[in-house]
Amino acid sequence: MGASLVPSPAFVGFYLFSFIALCLLPGLALSKDEGITRHYKFDIKLQNVTRLCHTKSIVTVNGQFPGPRIVAREGDRLLIKVVNHVSNNISIHWHGIRQLQNGWADGPAYITQCPIQTGQTYVYNYTIVGQRGTLWWHAHISWLRSTLYGPLVILPRRNASYPFDKPYKEVPIIFGVWFMHCHLEVHTSWGLKMAWIVLNGKLPNQKVLPPPADLPKSYRQNKALQIKLQNVTRLCQTKSIVTVNGQFPGPRIIAREGDQLLIKVVNHVQNNITLHWHGVRQLRTGWADGPAYITQCPIQTGQSYVYNFTITGQRGTLFWHAHISWLRATLYGPIVILPKPHVPYPFPQPHKEVPIIFGVWFMHCHLEVHTSWGLKMAWVVMDGKLPKQKLLPPPSDLPKC
């Protein structure tokens, strides 16, 4: 009895399945490289947070400060649902993400979207195209960006190599601000008109010393720290900014515990100037503290002032900065306070100390803030003729004003 050459129906079915699977496998492998859809949920809510021995109720994402980390790969699509449980309006900006044809997910309030109102939600929907590295996200309305922010980590595509040796582990480090006192000269511009007046005590060491003779009025003095304009280049951009001695960041001040500092500031620019010595204890001499219109009138164009203070009971690295308007963005630098001579460090004495100071280099405008300062102009970019030159239609859940 001979063997039949006609395949059985079961064999035919297996053969067809194997053939189809082999044809589809390259496509399945390719789909892995093209990215996946990742879902995140941001619950905007109040949370009691403690930093530097102070507890405050602040606006957070998911009760975290800083906010949660977003991790994706190049080519991934992100769907981030934001639910607003607080009384503030909210919008989130994905800083550095290229929003190709999709400004609806960019986040600046009153520019690409109306903010998310109390009890409302919005899904930020965008795809990461041609980008790798660590960016960040933050609120983009009012001053909520001071507590609403976090890292956005974009890994290479699967099976794609890093542009450097692959790290054993990656730990994002994000720097923020914890407000422990009010910058009143800014707050008054927002309508805050209240401050505390502390009266002299009865004992001699409970009285404020009299103001110095050169407290800014209309006096002129010799040069020292030069406040002047300087062309500075960072991140491939050159700008004319206000500096101290033409340096950005400004010069380092080094002293020892117990030293008296006499820092003469001469103003050569059109802006009014004050400098604040952040963290230095101004014992009975608030005249050297620096907040404009609070402890002093600002140093006007062509005038100078000597900040005169003694460092008492302090060691470590602090910093100085302008304390008027937004000049603190470019006028700042480190103050290094060494121990007294022959006094040991509270840790093994370092071989070398290198202060690292972090700042901001503004590459684009936070327009929703600038409008409150009187900026009323923006560019309207029209659609182009080709399909990829047209803005996609807005999503159905785009917040309404």
Secondary structure in CASP SS format (residue, H / E / C, confidence):
PFRMAT SS
TARGET T0000
AUTHOR 0000-0000-0000
METHOD secondary structure of the structure
MODEL  1
M C 1.00
G C 1.00
A C 1.00
S C 1.00
L C 1.00
V C 1.00
P C 1.00
S C 1.00
P H 1.00
A H 1.00
F H 1.00
V H 1.00
G H 1.00
F H 1.00
Y H 1.00
L H 1.00
F H 1.00
S H 1.00
F H 1.00
I H 1.00
A H 1.00
L H 1.00
C H 1.00
L H 1.00
L H 1.00
P H 1.00
G H 1.00
L H 1.00
A H 1.00
L H 1.00
S H 1.00
K H 1.00
D H 1.00
E C 1.00
G C 1.00
I C 1.00
T E 1.00
R E 1.00
H E 1.00
Y E 1.00
K E 1.00
F E 1.00
D E 1.00
I E 1.00
K E 1.00
L E 1.00
Q E 1.00
N E 1.00
V E 1.00
T E 1.00
R E 1.00
L C 1.00
C C 1.00
H E 1.00
T E 1.00
K E 1.00
S E 1.00
I E 1.00
V E 1.00
T E 1.00
V E 1.00
N C 1.00
G C 1.00
Q E 1.00
F C 1.00
P C 1.00
G C 1.00
P C 1.00
R C 1.00
I E 1.00
V E 1.00
A E 1.00
R E 1.00
E C 1.00
G C 1.00
D C 1.00
R E 1.00
L E 1.00
L E 1.00
I E 1.00
K E 1.00
V E 1.00
V E 1.00
N E 1.00
H C 1.00
V C 1.00
S C 1.00
N C 1.00
N C 1.00
I E 1.00
S C 1.00
I E 1.00
H E 1.00
W E 1.00
H E 1.00
G C 1.00
I C 1.00
R C 1.00
Q C 1.00
L C 1.00
Q C 1.00
N C 1.00
G H 1.00
W H 1.00
A H 1.00
D C 1.00
G C 1.00
P C 1.00
A E 1.00
Y C 1.00
I C 1.00
T C 1.00
Q E 1.00
C C 1.00
P C 1.00
I E 1.00
Q C 1.00
T C 1.00
G C 1.00
Q C 1.00
T E 1.00
Y E 1.00
V E 1.00
Y E 1.00
N E 1.00
Y E 1.00
T E 1.00
I C 1.00
V C 1.00
G C 1.00
Q C 1.00
R C 1.00
G E 1.00
T E 1.00
L E 1.00
W E 1.00
W E 1.00
H E 1.00
A E 1.00
H C 1.00
I C 1.00
S C 1.00
W C 1.00
L H 1.00
R H 1.00
S H 1.00
T C 1.00
L C 1.00
Y E 1.00
G E 1.00
P E 1.00
L E 1.00
V E 1.00
I E 1.00
L E 1.00
P C 1.00
R C 1.00
R C 1.00
N C 1.00
A C 1.00
S C 1.00
Y C 1.00
P C 1.00
F C 1.00
D C 1.00
K C 1.00
P C 1.00
Y C 1.00
K C 1.00
E C 1.00
V C 1.00
P C 1.00
I C 1.00
I C 1.00
F C 1.00
G C 1.00
V C 1.00
W C 1.00
F C 1.00
M C 1.00
H C 1.00
C C 1.00
H C 1.00
L H 1.00
E H 1.00
V H 1.00
H H 1.00
T H 1.00
S H 1.00
W H 1.00
G C 1.00
L C 1.00
K C 1.00
M C 1.00
A C 1.00
W C 1.00
I C 1.00
V C 1.00
L C 1.00
N C 1.00
G C 1.00
K C 1.00
L C 1.00
P H 1.00
N H 1.00
Q H 1.00
K C 1.00
V C 1.00
L C 1.00
P C 1.00
P C 1.00
P C 1.00
A C 1.00
D C 1.00
L C 1.00
P C 1.00
K C 1.00
S C 1.00
Y C 1.00
R C 1.00
Q C 1.00
N C 1.00
K C 1.00
A C 1.00
L E 1.00
Q E 1.00
I E 1.00
K E 1.00
L E 1.00
Q E 1.00
N E 1.00
V E 1.00
T E 1.00
R E 1.00
L C 1.00
C C 1.00
Q E 1.00
T E 1.00
K E 1.00
S E 1.00
I E 1.00
V E 1.00
T E 1.00
V E 1.00
N C 1.00
G C 1.00
Q E 1.00
F C 1.00
P C 1.00
G C 1.00
P C 1.00
R C 1.00
I E 1.00
I E 1.00
A E 1.00
R E 1.00
E C 1.00
G C 1.00
D C 1.00
Q E 1.00
L E 1.00
L E 1.00
I E 1.00
K E 1.00
V E 1.00
V E 1.00
N E 1.00
H C 1.00
V C 1.00
Q C 1.00
N C 1.00
N C 1.00
I E 1.00
T C 1.00
L E 1.00
H E 1.00
W E 1.00
H E 1.00
G C 1.00
V C 1.00
R C 1.00
Q C 1.00
L C 1.00
R C 1.00
T C 1.00
G H 1.00
W H 1.00
A H 1.00
D C 1.00
G C 1.00
P C 1.00
A E 1.00
Y C 1.00
I C 1.00
T C 1.00
Q E 1.00
C C 1.00
P C 1.00
I E 1.00
Q C 1.00
T C 1.00
G C 1.00
Q C 1.00
S E 1.00
Y E 1.00
V E 1.00
Y E 1.00
N E 1.00
F E 1.00
T E 1.00
I C 1.00
T C 1.00
G C 1.00
Q C 1.00
R C 1.00
G E 1.00
T E 1.00
L E 1.00
F E 1.00
W E 1.00
H E 1.00
A E 1.00
H C 1.00
I C 1.00
S C 1.00
W C 1.00
L H 1.00
R H 1.00
A H 1.00
T C 1.00
L C 1.00
Y E 1.00
G E 1.00
P E 1.00
I E 1.00
V E 1.00
I E 1.00
L E 1.00
P C 1.00
K C 1.00
P C 1.00
H C 1.00
V C 1.00
P C 1.00
Y C 1.00
P C 1.00
F C 1.00
P C 1.00
Q C 1.00
P C 1.00
H C 1.00
K C 1.00
E C 1.00
V C 1.00
P C 1.00
I C 1.00
I C 1.00
F C 1.00
G C 1.00
V C 1.00
W C 1.00
F C 1.00
M C 1.00
H C 1.00
C C 1.00
H C 1.00
L H 1.00
E H 1.00
V H 1.00
H H 1.00
T H 1.00
S H 1.00
W H 1.00
G C 1.00
L C 1.00
K C 1.00
M C 1.00
A C 1.00
W C 1.00
V C 1.00
V C 1.00
M C 1.00
D C 1.00
G C 1.00
K C 1.00
L C 1.00
P H 1.00
K H 1.00
Q H 1.00
K C 1.00
L C 1.00
L C 1.00
P C 1.00
P C 1.00
P C 1.00
S C 1.00
D C 1.00
L C 1.00
P C 1.00
K C 1.00
C C 1.00
END
